[in-house]
Amino acid sequence: MINDASEPYMLAGEFEDIEELTERLGESIGARITIIGLKGVVLGDSDEDLATMENHGNRPEVIGALSGDITRSIRYSITLRCDMMYGAVSRNQ
């Protein structure tokens, strides 16, 4: 669903609209959504301010997704102060 919804924005290079898309989709499914560019830059996040977010390119699930895998990891979130499950998939999968 996220892939299909974000594809027109990505193909058109309309990255400024991705933030609103992640907020809308996150609210509709009741989950946090983050869309990340190929270089690890956060393009949109349903819960956090983009200006405060660091590059995600070194995160295990992002590395896996960029390699063509559907990945997930469970690790500690500094932001939320608890263990969270993270999943990632590339737009082409």
Gaussian input, Z-matrix of N, CA and C with variables (Angstrom, degrees):
# hf/3-21g

backbone

0 1
 N
 C     1     B1
 C     2     B2     1     A1
 N     3     B3     2     A2     1     D1
 C     4     B4     3     A3     2     D2
 C     5     B5     4     A4     3     D3
 N     6     B6     5     A5     4     D4
 C     7     B7     6     A6     5     D5
 C     8     B8     7     A7     6     D6
 N     9     B9     8     A8     7     D7
 C    10    B10     9     A9     8     D8
 C    11    B11    10    A10     9     D9
 N    12    B12    11    A11    10    D10
 C    13    B13    12    A12    11    D11
 C    14    B14    13    A13    12    D12
 N    15    B15    14    A14    13    D13
 C    16    B16    15    A15    14    D14
 C    17    B17    16    A16    15    D15
 N    18    B18    17    A17    16    D16
 C    19    B19    18    A18    17    D17
 C    20    B20    19    A19    18    D18
 N    21    B21    20    A20    19    D19
 C    22    B22    21    A21    20    D20
 C    23    B23    22    A22    21    D21
 N    24    B24    23    A23    22    D22
 C    25    B25    24    A24    23    D23
 C    26    B26    25    A25    24    D24
 N    27    B27    26    A26    25    D25
 C    28    B28    27    A27    26    D26
 C    29    B29    28    A28    27    D27
 N    30    B30    29    A29    28    D28
 C    31    B31    30    A30    29    D29
 C    32    B32    31    A31    30    D30
 N    33    B33    32    A32    31    D31
 C    34    B34    33    A33    32    D32
 C    35    B35    34    A34    33    D33
 N    36    B36    35    A35    34    D34
 C    37    B37    36    A36    35    D35
 C    38    B38    37    A37    36    D36
 N    39    B39    38    A38    37    D37
 C    40    B40    39    A39    38    D38
 C    41    B41    40    A40    39    D39
 N    42    B42    41    A41    40    D40
 C    43    B43    42    A42    41    D41
 C    44    B44    43    A43    42    D42
 N    45    B45    44    A44    43    D43
 C    46    B46    45    A45    44    D44
 C    47    B47    46    A46    45    D45
 N    48    B48    47    A47    46    D46
 C    49    B49    48    A48    47    D47
 C    50    B50    49    A49    48    D48
 N    51    B51    50    A50    49    D49
 C    52    B52    51    A51    50    D50
 C    53    B53    52    A52    51    D51
 N    54    B54    53    A53    52    D52
 C    55    B55    54    A54    53    D53
 C    56    B56    55    A55    54    D54
 N    57    B57    56    A56    55    D55
 C    58    B58    57    A57    56    D56
 C    59    B59    58    A58    57    D57
 N    60    B60    59    A59    58    D58
 C    61    B61    60    A60    59    D59
 C    62    B62    61    A61    60    D60
 N    63    B63    62    A62    61    D61
 C    64    B64    63    A63    62    D62
 C    65    B65    64    A64    63    D63
 N    66    B66    65    A65    64    D64
 C    67    B67    66    A66    65    D65
 C    68    B68    67    A67    66    D66
 N    69    B69    68    A68    67    D67
 C    70    B70    69    A69    68    D68
 C    71    B71    70    A70    69    D69
 N    72    B72    71    A71    70    D70
 C    73    B73    72    A72    71    D71
 C    74    B74    73    A73    72    D72
 N    75    B75    74    A74    73    D73
 C    76    B76    75    A75    74    D74
 C    77    B77    76    A76    75    D75
 N    78    B78    77    A77    76    D76
 C    79    B79    78    A78    77    D77
 C    80    B80    79    A79    78    D78
 N    81    B81    80    A80    79    D79
 C    82    B82    81    A81    80    D80
 C    83    B83    82    A82    81    D81
 N    84    B84    83    A83    82    D82
 C    85    B85    84    A84    83    D83
 C    86    B86    85    A85    84    D84
 N    87    B87    86    A86    85    D85
 C    88    B88    87    A87    86    D86
 C    89    B89    88    A88    87    D87
 N    90    B90    89    A89    88    D88
 C    91    B91    90    A90    89    D89
 C    92    B92    91    A91    90    D90
 N    93    B93    92    A92    91    D91
 C    94    B94    93    A93    92    D92
 C    95    B95    94    A94    93    D93
 N    96    B96    95    A95    94    D94
 C    97    B97    96    A96    95    D95
 C    98    B98    97    A97    96    D96
 N    99    B99    98    A98    97    D97
 C   100   B100    99    A99    98    D98
 C   101   B101   100   A100    99    D99
 N   102   B102   101   A101   100   D100
 C   103   B103   102   A102   101   D101
 C   104   B104   103   A103   102   D102
 N   105   B105   104   A104   103   D103
 C   106   B106   105   A105   104   D104
 C   107   B107   106   A106   105   D105
 N   108   B108   107   A107   106   D106
 C   109   B109   108   A108   107   D107
 C   110   B110   109   A109   108   D108
 N   111   B111   110   A110   109   D109
 C   112   B112   111   A111   110   D110
 C   113   B113   112   A112   111   D111
 N   114   B114   113   A113   112   D112
 C   115   B115   114   A114   113   D113
 C   116   B116   115   A115   114   D114
 N   117   B117   116   A116   115   D115
 C   118   B118   117   A117   116   D116
 C   119   B119   118   A118   117   D117
 N   120   B120   119   A119   118   D118
 C   121   B121   120   A120   119   D119
 C   122   B122   121   A121   120   D120
 N   123   B123   122   A122   121   D121
 C   124   B124   123   A123   122   D122
 C   125   B125   124   A124   123   D123
 N   126   B126   125   A125   124   D124
 C   127   B127   126   A126   125   D125
 C   128   B128   127   A127   126   D126
 N   129   B129   128   A128   127   D127
 C   130   B130   129   A129   128   D128
 C   131   B131   130   A130   129   D129
 N   132   B132   131   A131   130   D130
 C   133   B133   132   A132   131   D131
 C   134   B134   133   A133   132   D132
 N   135   B135   134   A134   133   D133
 C   136   B136   135   A135   134   D134
 C   137   B137   136   A136   135   D135
 N   138   B138   137   A137   136   D136
 C   139   B139   138   A138   137   D137
 C   140   B140   139   A139   138   D138
 N   141   B141   140   A140   139   D139
 C   142   B142   141   A141   140   D140
 C   143   B143   142   A142   141   D141
 N   144   B144   143   A143   142   D142
 C   145   B145   144   A144   143   D143
 C   146   B146   145   A145   144   D144
 N   147   B147   146   A146   145   D145
 C   148   B148   147   A147   146   D146
 C   149   B149   148   A148   147   D147
 N   150   B150   149   A149   148   D148
 C   151   B151   150   A150   149   D149
 C   152   B152   151   A151   150   D150
 N   153   B153   152   A152   151   D151
 C   154   B154   153   A153   152   D152
 C   155   B155   154   A154   153   D153
 N   156   B156   155   A155   154   D154
 C   157   B157   156   A156   155   D155
 C   158   B158   157   A157   156   D156
 N   159   B159   158   A158   157   D157
 C   160   B160   159   A159   158   D158
 C   161   B161   160   A160   159   D159
 N   162   B162   161   A161   160   D160
 C   163   B163   162   A162   161   D161
 C   164   B164   163   A163   162   D162
 N   165   B165   164   A164   163   D163
 C   166   B166   165   A165   164   D164
 C   167   B167   166   A166   165   D165
 N   168   B168   167   A167   166   D166
 C   169   B169   168   A168   167   D167
 C   170   B170   169   A169   168   D168
 N   171   B171   170   A170   169   D169
 C   172   B172   171   A171   170   D170
 C   173   B173   172   A172   171   D171
 N   174   B174   173   A173   172   D172
 C   175   B175   174   A174   173   D173
 C   176   B176   175   A175   174   D174
 N   177   B177   176   A176   175   D175
 C   178   B178   177   A177   176   D176
 C   179   B179   178   A178   177   D177
 N   180   B180   179   A179   178   D178
 C   181   B181   180   A180   179   D179
 C   182   B182   181   A181   180   D180
 N   183   B183   182   A182   181   D181
 C   184   B184   183   A183   182   D182
 C   185   B185   184   A184   183   D183
 N   186   B186   185   A185   184   D184
 C   187   B187   186   A186   185   D185
 C   188   B188   187   A187   186   D186
 N   189   B189   188   A188   187   D187
 C   190   B190   189   A189   188   D188
 C   191   B191   190   A190   189   D189
 N   192   B192   191   A191   190   D190
 C   193   B193   192   A192   191   D191
 C   194   B194   193   A193   192   D192
 N   195   B195   194   A194   193   D193
 C   196   B196   195   A195   194   D194
 C   197   B197   196   A196   195   D195
 N   198   B198   197   A197   196   D196
 C   199   B199   198   A198   197   D197
 C   200   B200   199   A199   198   D198
 N   201   B201   200   A200   199   D199
 C   202   B202   201   A201   200   D200
 C   203   B203   202   A202   201   D201
 N   204   B204   203   A203   202   D202
 C   205   B205   204   A204   203   D203
 C   206   B206   205   A205   204   D204
 N   207   B207   206   A206   205   D205
 C   208   B208   207   A207   206   D206
 C   209   B209   208   A208   207   D207
 N   210   B210   209   A209   208   D208
 C   211   B211   210   A210   209   D209
 C   212   B212   211   A211   210   D210
 N   213   B213   212   A212   211   D211
 C   214   B214   213   A213   212   D212
 C   215   B215   214   A214   213   D213
 N   216   B216   215   A215   214   D214
 C   217   B217   216   A216   215   D215
 C   218   B218   217   A217   216   D216
 N   219   B219   218   A218   217   D217
 C   220   B220   219   A219   218   D218
 C   221   B221   220   A220   219   D219
 N   222   B222   221   A221   220   D220
 C   223   B223   222   A222   221   D221
 C   224   B224   223   A223   222   D222
 N   225   B225   224   A224   223   D223
 C   226   B226   225   A225   224   D224
 C   227   B227   226   A226   225   D225
 N   228   B228   227   A227   226   D226
 C   229   B229   228   A228   227   D227
 C   230   B230   229   A229   228   D228
 N   231   B231   230   A230   229   D229
 C   232   B232   231   A231   230   D230
 C   233   B233   232   A232   231   D231
 N   234   B234   233   A233   232   D232
 C   235   B235   234   A234   233   D233
 C   236   B236   235   A235   234   D234
 N   237   B237   236   A236   235   D235
 C   238   B238   237   A237   236   D236
 C   239   B239   238   A238   237   D237
 N   240   B240   239   A239   238   D238
 C   241   B241   240   A240   239   D239
 C   242   B242   241   A241   240   D240
 N   243   B243   242   A242   241   D241
 C   244   B244   243   A243   242   D242
 C   245   B245   244   A244   243   D243
 N   246   B246   245   A245   244   D244
 C   247   B247   246   A246   245   D245
 C   248   B248   247   A247   246   D246
 N   249   B249   248   A248   247   D247
 C   250   B250   249   A249   248   D248
 C   251   B251   250   A250   249   D249
 N   252   B252   251   A251   250   D250
 C   253   B253   252   A252   251   D251
 C   254   B254   253   A253   252   D252
 N   255   B255   254   A254   253   D253
 C   256   B256   255   A255   254   D254
 C   257   B257   256   A256   255   D255
 N   258   B258   257   A257   256   D256
 C   259   B259   258   A258   257   D257
 C   260   B260   259   A259   258   D258
 N   261   B261   260   A260   259   D259
 C   262   B262   261   A261   260   D260
 C   263   B263   262   A262   261   D261
 N   264   B264   263   A263   262   D262
 C   265   B265   264   A264   263   D263
 C   266   B266   265   A265   264   D264
 N   267   B267   266   A266   265   D265
 C   268   B268   267   A267   266   D266
 C   269   B269   268   A268   267   D267
 N   270   B270   269   A269   268   D268
 C   271   B271   270   A270   269   D269
 C   272   B272   271   A271   270   D270
 N   273   B273   272   A272   271   D271
 C   274   B274   273   A273   272   D272
 C   275   B275   274   A274   273   D273
 N   276   B276   275   A275   274   D274
 C   277   B277   276   A276   275   D275
 C   278   B278   277   A277   276   D276

   B1=1.4428
   B2=1.5365
   B3=1.3181
   B4=1.4650
   B5=1.5183
   B6=1.3238
   B7=1.4602
   B8=1.5254
   B9=1.3219
   B10=1.4615
   B11=1.5252
   B12=1.3251
   B13=1.4668
   B14=1.5207
   B15=1.3334
   B16=1.4684
   B17=1.5227
   B18=1.3168
   B19=1.4631
   B20=1.5297
   B21=1.3390
   B22=1.4771
   B23=1.5340
   B24=1.3366
   B25=1.4667
   B26=1.5238
   B27=1.3299
   B28=1.4639
   B29=1.5306
   B30=1.3229
   B31=1.4600
   B32=1.5260
   B33=1.3221
   B34=1.4640
   B35=1.5274
   B36=1.3309
   B37=1.4684
   B38=1.5093
   B39=1.3262
   B40=1.4665
   B41=1.5357
   B42=1.3138
   B43=1.4572
   B44=1.5253
   B45=1.3261
   B46=1.4660
   B47=1.5281
   B48=1.3303
   B49=1.4622
   B50=1.5237
   B51=1.3125
   B52=1.4617
   B53=1.5227
   B54=1.3132
   B55=1.4679
   B56=1.5318
   B57=1.3121
   B58=1.4678
   B59=1.5249
   B60=1.3155
   B61=1.4645
   B62=1.5265
   B63=1.3331
   B64=1.4725
   B65=1.5206
   B66=1.3134
   B67=1.4699
   B68=1.5312
   B69=1.3239
   B70=1.4672
   B71=1.5320
   B72=1.3434
   B73=1.4580
   B74=1.5257
   B75=1.3302
   B76=1.4595
   B77=1.5059
   B78=1.3207
   B79=1.4621
   B80=1.5270
   B81=1.3242
   B82=1.4714
   B83=1.5243
   B84=1.3442
   B85=1.4690
   B86=1.5281
   B87=1.3123
   B88=1.4552
   B89=1.5186
   B90=1.3293
   B91=1.4685
   B92=1.5217
   B93=1.3043
   B94=1.4564
   B95=1.5189
   B96=1.3131
   B97=1.4594
   B98=1.5184
   B99=1.3162
   B100=1.4516
   B101=1.5177
   B102=1.3099
   B103=1.4573
   B104=1.5167
   B105=1.3291
   B106=1.4591
   B107=1.5183
   B108=1.3188
   B109=1.4622
   B110=1.5134
   B111=1.3157
   B112=1.4662
   B113=1.5270
   B114=1.3136
   B115=1.4642
   B116=1.5246
   B117=1.3437
   B118=1.4613
   B119=1.5106
   B120=1.3194
   B121=1.4616
   B122=1.5269
   B123=1.3211
   B124=1.4585
   B125=1.5284
   B126=1.3328
   B127=1.4642
   B128=1.5192
   B129=1.3298
   B130=1.4518
   B131=1.5120
   B132=1.3203
   B133=1.4574
   B134=1.5188
   B135=1.3170
   B136=1.4578
   B137=1.5208
   B138=1.3327
   B139=1.4624
   B140=1.5260
   B141=1.3064
   B142=1.4670
   B143=1.5238
   B144=1.3192
   B145=1.4587
   B146=1.5292
   B147=1.3182
   B148=1.4613
   B149=1.5232
   B150=1.3056
   B151=1.4675
   B152=1.5197
   B153=1.3190
   B154=1.4668
   B155=1.5271
   B156=1.3241
   B157=1.4636
   B158=1.5142
   B159=1.3221
   B160=1.4607
   B161=1.5269
   B162=1.2956
   B163=1.4523
   B164=1.5284
   B165=1.3321
   B166=1.4633
   B167=1.5315
   B168=1.3119
   B169=1.4596
   B170=1.5075
   B171=1.3275
   B172=1.4646
   B173=1.5322
   B174=1.3046
   B175=1.4638
   B176=1.5280
   B177=1.3373
   B178=1.4759
   B179=1.5257
   B180=1.3238
   B181=1.4615
   B182=1.5198
   B183=1.3300
   B184=1.4667
   B185=1.5209
   B186=1.3024
   B187=1.4702
   B188=1.5239
   B189=1.3220
   B190=1.4628
   B191=1.5101
   B192=1.3249
   B193=1.4699
   B194=1.5208
   B195=1.3197
   B196=1.4641
   B197=1.5179
   B198=1.3379
   B199=1.4678
   B200=1.5214
   B201=1.3338
   B202=1.4497
   B203=1.5156
   B204=1.3257
   B205=1.4582
   B206=1.5276
   B207=1.3147
   B208=1.4565
   B209=1.5219
   B210=1.3219
   B211=1.4580
   B212=1.5216
   B213=1.3122
   B214=1.4599
   B215=1.5132
   B216=1.3002
   B217=1.4577
   B218=1.5157
   B219=1.3052
   B220=1.4602
   B221=1.5171
   B222=1.3184
   B223=1.4609
   B224=1.5169
   B225=1.3043
   B226=1.4617
   B227=1.5209
   B228=1.3244
   B229=1.4594
   B230=1.5216
   B231=1.3080
   B232=1.4605
   B233=1.5205
   B234=1.3314
   B235=1.4667
   B236=1.5238
   B237=1.3390
   B238=1.4588
   B239=1.5263
   B240=1.3325
   B241=1.4675
   B242=1.5313
   B243=1.3232
   B244=1.4630
   B245=1.5281
   B246=1.3388
   B247=1.4591
   B248=1.5214
   B249=1.3169
   B250=1.4636
   B251=1.5214
   B252=1.3336
   B253=1.4529
   B254=1.5197
   B255=1.3253
   B256=1.4570
   B257=1.5259
   B258=1.3159
   B259=1.4661
   B260=1.5007
   B261=1.3176
   B262=1.4580
   B263=1.5192
   B264=1.3168
   B265=1.4422
   B266=1.5234
   B267=1.3178
   B268=1.4600
   B269=1.5228
   B270=1.2930
   B271=1.4589
   B272=1.5312
   B273=1.3052
   B274=1.4655
   B275=1.5211
   B276=1.3196
   B277=1.4758
   B278=1.4914
   A1=110.62
   A2=116.26
   A3=120.29
   A4=110.38
   A5=115.65
   A6=120.52
   A7=110.56
   A8=116.78
   A9=120.88
   A10=112.15
   A11=116.52
   A12=120.39
   A13=112.44
   A14=117.28
   A15=120.14
   A16=113.53
   A17=117.47
   A18=120.38
   A19=113.92
   A20=119.95
   A21=118.08
   A22=113.11
   A23=117.29
   A24=121.02
   A25=110.96
   A26=115.33
   A27=120.04
   A28=110.68
   A29=116.59
   A30=120.58
   A31=111.94
   A32=117.02
   A33=121.40
   A34=112.53
   A35=116.47
   A36=119.63
   A37=112.93
   A38=118.01
   A39=123.06
   A40=109.96
   A41=115.93
   A42=121.38
   A43=113.19
   A44=117.23
   A45=120.00
   A46=111.77
   A47=118.47
   A48=122.00
   A49=112.96
   A50=117.99
   A51=121.35
   A52=111.49
   A53=118.04
   A54=120.77
   A55=110.79
   A56=116.62
   A57=120.72
   A58=110.70
   A59=117.27
   A60=121.91
   A61=110.73
   A62=117.50
   A63=119.39
   A64=111.06
   A65=117.45
   A66=120.40
   A67=110.98
   A68=116.16
   A69=121.20
   A70=111.52
   A71=116.84
   A72=120.52
   A73=112.00
   A74=116.25
   A75=119.90
   A76=112.16
   A77=115.70
   A78=120.02
   A79=110.65
   A80=117.22
   A81=119.77
   A82=112.94
   A83=118.26
   A84=118.98
   A85=112.83
   A86=117.73
   A87=120.95
   A88=114.03
   A89=116.01
   A90=120.80
   A91=109.56
   A92=115.52
   A93=119.85
   A94=108.91
   A95=116.03
   A96=122.72
   A97=108.60
   A98=115.56
   A99=121.75
   A100=107.52
   A101=117.36
   A102=122.03
   A103=107.24
   A104=114.77
   A105=121.92
   A106=109.44
   A107=116.86
   A108=121.80
   A109=111.69
   A110=116.55
   A111=122.17
   A112=113.74
   A113=117.58
   A114=120.79
   A115=112.23
   A116=117.23
   A117=121.16
   A118=114.95
   A119=117.67
   A120=121.53
   A121=108.98
   A122=116.59
   A123=121.16
   A124=108.34
   A125=115.89
   A126=121.91
   A127=112.04
   A128=116.29
   A129=121.13
   A130=110.11
   A131=116.35
   A132=121.61
   A133=108.49
   A134=115.83
   A135=120.21
   A136=113.35
   A137=118.58
   A138=120.69
   A139=115.55
   A140=118.24
   A141=121.07
   A142=111.81
   A143=115.54
   A144=123.47
   A145=109.47
   A146=117.54
   A147=121.44
   A148=112.91
   A149=116.68
   A150=120.98
   A151=112.28
   A152=117.50
   A153=120.61
   A154=112.80
   A155=117.61
   A156=120.54
   A157=111.68
   A158=114.85
   A159=121.06
   A160=110.50
   A161=116.10
   A162=122.73
   A163=109.30
   A164=117.25
   A165=122.54
   A166=113.12
   A167=117.46
   A168=121.64
   A169=115.88
   A170=117.77
   A171=120.58
   A172=113.35
   A173=117.77
   A174=121.16
   A175=109.61
   A176=116.75
   A177=120.17
   A178=113.96
   A179=117.19
   A180=119.06
   A181=111.71
   A182=117.86
   A183=121.65
   A184=109.65
   A185=117.33
   A186=121.26
   A187=109.78
   A188=116.53
   A189=120.43
   A190=112.66
   A191=116.66
   A192=120.49
   A193=111.21
   A194=117.24
   A195=120.47
   A196=112.13
   A197=116.46
   A198=121.33
   A199=111.90
   A200=116.62
   A201=120.57
   A202=114.88
   A203=117.60
   A204=121.35
   A205=110.60
   A206=115.33
   A207=121.22
   A208=104.73
   A209=117.28
   A210=119.94
   A211=112.35
   A212=114.29
   A213=121.11
   A214=108.03
   A215=115.13
   A216=121.13
   A217=108.47
   A218=114.97
   A219=121.26
   A220=106.06
   A221=115.78
   A222=120.88
   A223=110.01
   A224=114.51
   A225=121.41
   A226=110.59
   A227=116.35
   A228=122.19
   A229=108.68
   A230=116.53
   A231=120.75
   A232=109.97
   A233=116.70
   A234=121.60
   A235=111.64
   A236=116.13
   A237=120.78
   A238=114.00
   A239=115.71
   A240=122.82
   A241=113.25
   A242=115.92
   A243=121.24
   A244=108.76
   A245=116.03
   A246=120.06
   A247=109.58
   A248=115.45
   A249=121.95
   A250=108.79
   A251=116.35
   A252=120.63
   A253=107.89
   A254=115.23
   A255=122.50
   A256=108.26
   A257=116.46
   A258=121.23
   A259=109.48
   A260=115.89
   A261=119.96
   A262=109.91
   A263=114.48
   A264=122.51
   A265=107.19
   A266=116.99
   A267=118.13
   A268=109.89
   A269=116.93
   A270=122.45
   A271=111.18
   A272=117.36
   A273=120.86
   A274=114.33
   A275=117.34
   A276=118.95
   A277=111.15
   D1=-45.30
   D2=-178.89
   D3=-66.73
   D4=-40.30
   D5=177.85
   D6=-59.52
   D7=-50.11
   D8=-179.06
   D9=-62.47
   D10=-41.12
   D11=-178.20
   D12=-69.78
   D13=-34.64
   D14=-175.99
   D15=-87.62
   D16=-18.70
   D17=-174.86
   D18=-55.14
   D19=-47.38
   D20=179.95
   D21=-59.58
   D22=-37.19
   D23=179.10
   D24=-66.81
   D25=-42.61
   D26=-177.60
   D27=-67.45
   D28=-45.49
   D29=-178.48
   D30=-64.96
   D31=-34.46
   D32=-179.91
   D33=-86.01
   D34=-6.13
   D35=-177.92
   D36=70.72
   D37=24.63
   D38=-179.05
   D39=-90.65
   D40=62.14
   D41=-174.66
   D42=-67.09
   D43=-26.72
   D44=-178.95
   D45=-66.02
   D46=-21.95
   D47=-179.78
   D48=-89.10
   D49=-7.87
   D50=-177.28
   D51=-69.50
   D52=-32.06
   D53=178.50
   D54=-59.39
   D55=-47.91
   D56=179.10
   D57=-63.77
   D58=-38.75
   D59=178.66
   D60=-61.96
   D61=-46.22
   D62=-179.38
   D63=-63.72
   D64=-38.88
   D65=178.33
   D66=-62.39
   D67=-45.21
   D68=-179.04
   D69=-65.63
   D70=-45.70
   D71=-179.98
   D72=-67.60
   D73=-40.86
   D74=178.64
   D75=-59.81
   D76=-42.17
   D77=178.77
   D78=-66.31
   D79=-39.33
   D80=-176.49
   D81=-70.29
   D82=-29.63
   D83=179.91
   D84=-105.66
   D85=-4.33
   D86=178.41
   D87=69.09
   D88=37.41
   D89=179.65
   D90=-144.95
   D91=158.00
   D92=175.93
   D93=-79.39
   D94=135.50
   D95=178.96
   D96=-125.00
   D97=132.53
   D98=174.95
   D99=-128.03
   D100=129.25
   D101=175.26
   D102=-108.53
   D103=127.49
   D104=-171.56
   D105=-121.79
   D106=135.80
   D107=176.74
   D108=-75.34
   D109=171.32
   D110=-176.01
   D111=-61.31
   D112=-24.17
   D113=179.73
   D114=-96.37
   D115=10.62
   D116=177.11
   D117=90.02
   D118=-1.52
   D119=-179.57
   D120=-74.55
   D121=131.84
   D122=178.33
   D123=-75.23
   D124=121.29
   D125=-179.12
   D126=-95.18
   D127=-24.83
   D128=179.55
   D129=-164.61
   D130=144.52
   D131=177.84
   D132=-145.59
   D133=133.83
   D134=-175.34
   D135=-73.78
   D136=-19.91
   D137=-172.99
   D138=-120.38
   D139=-25.55
   D140=-171.86
   D141=-116.53
   D142=158.60
   D143=178.10
   D144=-76.96
   D145=123.48
   D146=-179.13
   D147=-55.79
   D148=-34.75
   D149=-176.85
   D150=-62.98
   D151=-22.93
   D152=-177.17
   D153=-101.50
   D154=0.37
   D155=-174.26
   D156=-93.82
   D157=136.87
   D158=178.94
   D159=-86.11
   D160=167.63
   D161=176.65
   D162=-61.52
   D163=134.67
   D164=-177.24
   D165=-101.02
   D166=6.93
   D167=-175.04
   D168=-61.94
   D169=-20.76
   D170=-178.19
   D171=-96.12
   D172=4.17
   D173=-177.75
   D174=-80.77
   D175=139.30
   D176=-172.80
   D177=-55.74
   D178=-41.20
   D179=-178.00
   D180=-70.39
   D181=-31.39
   D182=178.19
   D183=-72.71
   D184=-43.45
   D185=177.10
   D186=-57.55
   D187=-45.13
   D188=178.85
   D189=-62.52
   D190=-44.53
   D191=179.90
   D192=-62.94
   D193=-40.84
   D194=179.44
   D195=-68.11
   D196=-18.81
   D197=175.77
   D198=-88.15
   D199=-1.58
   D200=177.87
   D201=100.52
   D202=3.70
   D203=-179.32
   D204=-97.28
   D205=154.90
   D206=167.15
   D207=-91.74
   D208=117.65
   D209=-170.39
   D210=-125.61
   D211=160.18
   D212=172.99
   D213=-150.39
   D214=155.08
   D215=175.99
   D216=-149.78
   D217=152.09
   D218=174.25
   D219=-112.97
   D220=122.91
   D221=-179.18
   D222=-154.19
   D223=168.42
   D224=-177.23
   D225=-75.50
   D226=131.78
   D227=175.79
   D228=-96.99
   D229=117.19
   D230=176.97
   D231=-64.64
   D232=-38.08
   D233=-178.98
   D234=-63.00
   D235=-46.72
   D236=-175.28
   D237=-95.67
   D238=-11.23
   D239=178.49
   D240=60.15
   D241=43.56
   D242=175.19
   D243=-162.89
   D244=166.21
   D245=176.15
   D246=-71.13
   D247=138.39
   D248=179.59
   D249=-134.40
   D250=154.51
   D251=172.32
   D252=-98.02
   D253=130.35
   D254=178.87
   D255=-115.77
   D256=137.05
   D257=176.03
   D258=-128.52
   D259=150.70
   D260=179.24
   D261=-148.34
   D262=145.75
   D263=176.94
   D264=-146.27
   D265=143.19
   D266=178.36
   D267=-77.46
   D268=157.95
   D269=-177.73
   D270=-61.84
   D271=-24.95
   D272=-176.12
   D273=-84.73
   D274=0.31
   D275=-177.93
   D276=-98.92

